Amino acid sequence: MKQFLSFVRKEFYHVFRDKKTLLLLFGMPIAQILLFGFALTNEIKNSNIVICDYAKDVASQELTAKIEASNYFEIEKSLPNHRQIEKAFQSGKIKLAIIFPTNFGNDLWHGGKAQVQIIADASDPNTATTLTSYATQIIRDYEMSIRKTNAHNLQISAITRMIYNPELKGTTNFVPGVMALVLMLICVLMTSASIVREKENGTMEILLVSPFSPLLAVTAKAVPYFILSLVNLTVILLLSVFLLDMPIKGSILLLFFESSILILTALSLGLLISNSTNSQQAAMLISLMGLLLPVMIFTGFMFPLENMPRPLQLFSNLVPSKWYYIIVKNVMIKGLGLRSVWKETLILMGMATFLLILSIKKFKTRLS
Amino acid sequence: MSDVHVENLVKTYDGGQVKAVNGISFAVEKGELFGLIGPDGAGKTSIFRMLTTLLLPDSGKATVTGLDIVHDYKEIRSHVGYMPGKFSLYQDLTVEENLSFFATIFNTTIEENYHLIKDIYIQIKPFKNRRAGKLSGGMKQKLALCCALIHKPSVLFLDEPTTGVDAVSRKEFWEMLKALKAQGITILVSTPYMDEATLCERIALIQSGSILSIDTPQNIIKQFPDKLYSVRSDNMIRLINDLRTMPEVTSVYSFGDHHHITLRDNNLDGLLQELTEKGHAAVDGKPIEPTVEDCFIALMKNANN
């Protein structure tokens, strides 16, 4: 234990005496949080939706058929009761719900005016606005087509409701995304240099000729970065709450717990890279080139994963930040508890364990 | 039983293309100060890395304090002290932090073995709060030696400890080694400097991965086969060219401001006269005692033939 603590202290010295690293460690998240003010919009196809049809008349079914026929929507299922809508949203599978009131057809044909409600999951505001405009467009088309065959001046008004993020703040989308990106990159980058640096400086040579164990060295190297990453996370959260007016709806404790798992996963990945390379440059290059793009693309906060070809969607499952992004959105924006994200949590935990064991196994007890 | 026992050790790199160590055998007794002497690329570092369990040999066997370097590597690692050729301490840690880190890693404290390093550490103690990277070459060596000694190793491996260190510090360093030897620590030291060879009790002369000779420096000098002479004149470059063409000169090489030669019939006066006839001025020559370097060159020549 004394050995371990001494090792950890040594690692802290390395971090705090290397001003450039420190700047990177704390400068990058702050810069990113402030820079990523805008997220990108994109066309979204085949979004899963639910229909809650109380009317069940000709008009509602014609409209449902039109929605189904469009490229934009897949009807996941029809719900008999609007109370189940909330649950469907929380499962994360659906993006939109459409509700027809009891007298939809009657109101339309006889009253000349009917209402339909559209509810969207606005925790991802870009997707939500895009999807609601698609839906209103389809309703508008239907309205025009029945006007042609009927002399009456028929009208359907779509009432849109954005849930979870009624003001459609863009920040709600990018904060979890930047959290995932920054934690992932910083942790991998920092640790990937740490072991290989000892190889380069020759200190590994004397370190190996001593009774310390690989397990000790690898874990001791992770500790300072783990603690610093938690500090980093706090900074990001403080910035987003006070500077970007971004509320944390769920439990902060749960958020830190989940973040710890992502940090551990990333640290283990960094250590694995460090153990497998022979120069700091190679380690940095691998962690930057090999991670920046996949994390940006496959986390899901820049480009909707739903829209990607199937093989890429499958690939995205390997990116830890994808799961973390889902978790953070659910906890931070929707205010959900561990029960709604246990699956993603388990996947992340599995990744962390696998990578940590692999990096300890990969630790070379000799020079070549 | 000897403290370090090496038998037919072979190490190759690049899939057998480069032979770094070519079937070397030697033994170092307990408490002995043993030197591996040879030029750069002779294979000294490879031998040290195999003995400190950092590299696996291709074939051959070796034991350190009776432990096998392949199977008992974990045991060996806590019993030996190792100082690599390149300065390998944490440059961003201070002198004291480095020392206490290595003490803790070996499950000991500075206080516990302070008596071992006291004489050395006292010299760098005034700089204990200075970062290791900012120390001078000589002080770095002293610190590295302290770190290698702090756990009271039974065998100490020093790979070229005096390379890049000034003459005064080199002399001090060898005195420190003598003091450590007096404490009963077995010391293996490698150096490319032939003049340091006489400071060891026994030496192995190494060239291209093979041992040319193992003995005490005195015996190696005694075994020098010929009489050795040093000659000089006013034009040293023309002198060495002329000497090379003369049939009675069996070997000639430049040695500082003299040329060292061996003669077939040991007729120095005849040679000097011949040189004067060839137009050399201020010709001077005298018989001399060979040094380890002379022996090394002679042995190397034999090995090449």
Chai-1 contact restraints between the chains, C-beta under 6 A:
chainA,res_idxA,chainB,res_idxB,connection_type,confidence,min_distance_angstrom,max_distance_angstrom,comment,restraint_id
A,K2,B,T104,contact,1.0,0.0,6.0,A-B,restraint_1
A,Q3,B,T104,contact,1.0,0.0,6.0,A-B,restraint_2
A,Q3,B,I105,contact,1.0,0.0,6.0,A-B,restraint_3
A,S6,B,F101,contact,1.0,0.0,6.0,A-B,restraint_4
A,S6,B,T104,contact,1.0,0.0,6.0,A-B,restraint_5
A,K10,B,F101,contact,1.0,0.0,6.0,A-B,restraint_6
A,Y13,B,L93,contact,1.0,0.0,6.0,A-B,restraint_7
A,R17,B,D92,contact,1.0,0.0,6.0,A-B,restraint_8
A,G202,B,P84,contact,1.0,0.0,6.0,A-B,restraint_9
A,G202,B,K86,contact,1.0,0.0,6.0,A-B,restraint_10
A,G202,B,S88,contact,1.0,0.0,6.0,A-B,restraint_11
A,T203,B,S88,contact,1.0,0.0,6.0,A-B,restraint_12
A,T203,B,Y90,contact,1.0,0.0,6.0,A-B,restraint_13
A,E205,B,P84,contact,1.0,0.0,6.0,A-B,restraint_14
A,E205,B,S88,contact,1.0,0.0,6.0,A-B,restraint_15
A,I206,B,Y82,contact,1.0,0.0,6.0,A-B,restraint_16
A,I206,B,S88,contact,1.0,0.0,6.0,A-B,restraint_17
A,L208,B,L54,contact,1.0,0.0,6.0,A-B,restraint_18
A,V209,B,T52,contact,1.0,0.0,6.0,A-B,restraint_19
A,V209,B,R77,contact,1.0,0.0,6.0,A-B,restraint_20
A,V209,B,Y82,contact,1.0,0.0,6.0,A-B,restraint_21
A,S210,B,R77,contact,1.0,0.0,6.0,A-B,restraint_22
A,S210,B,I105,contact,1.0,0.0,6.0,A-B,restraint_23
A,S210,B,F106,contact,1.0,0.0,6.0,A-B,restraint_24
A,P211,B,R77,contact,1.0,0.0,6.0,A-B,restraint_25
A,P211,B,S78,contact,1.0,0.0,6.0,A-B,restraint_26
A,F212,B,I105,contact,1.0,0.0,6.0,A-B,restraint_27
A,R366,B,L54,contact,1.0,0.0,6.0,A-B,restraint_28
A,L367,B,L54,contact,1.0,0.0,6.0,A-B,restraint_29
A,L367,B,L55,contact,1.0,0.0,6.0,A-B,restraint_30
